[in-house]
Amino acid sequence: MYTKYQTLLEPYATTEVQGYTFLRNSSEFSSAVSTLKSHAQSRASAVEAYLK
């Protein structure tokens, strides 16, 4: 799901005008999505472990 939304948003997020974005370059967007995916996976694992 995150990859699907990344594909949709990346062209817009990486071409924002300076002063209206927190990204310094386009690779930061990909890095942020990777961090989000990792965090979501770790939270899902924590929930599964808690429910066992």
N, C-alpha and C positions, 0 to 999 in steps of 0.2 A: 504494500500500500504506500509506504514512504517513497519508494522508488518511482511509483506512478506519479505522485504529486511533485516529486523533485523534477521530473521531466517536464511537467506542466509549468512549474513556477520558475525554473532556472533562467530561462531567457529574460524574464522580467526582473527578477531579483538581481541578476548580475549586470544589468544595464541601467540601474537606478542612478540618478544624478547625485554627485557628491553633495553632502550636506543633508541628504534625505535617506541615507543608508548607513548601516553599521559595518558593511563589508568593505574591506580594503582592496580585495581582488576577487575574481570569480572562484578561485579554489577554496576560499573561505566558506562559500555556500555549500560546496560538496563536503567539506570537512564538518560543517555544522549538521548536515543531514546524516552523515556517518555517526556522529556523536549521538544524535537523536535515536537512530536505529539501535545503537549499542545500549543506550539507556533503557529504551523500551524492552529490549530483550532481557536485560538484567532484571528489570521490574517484573516481567512475566515469569522469569525463573524463580524469583523470590516468592511470588504468589503461589506458584505450583508447589514449591517446597513447603510453604506455610500450610497449604491445604492437605498435605500428605499426612 
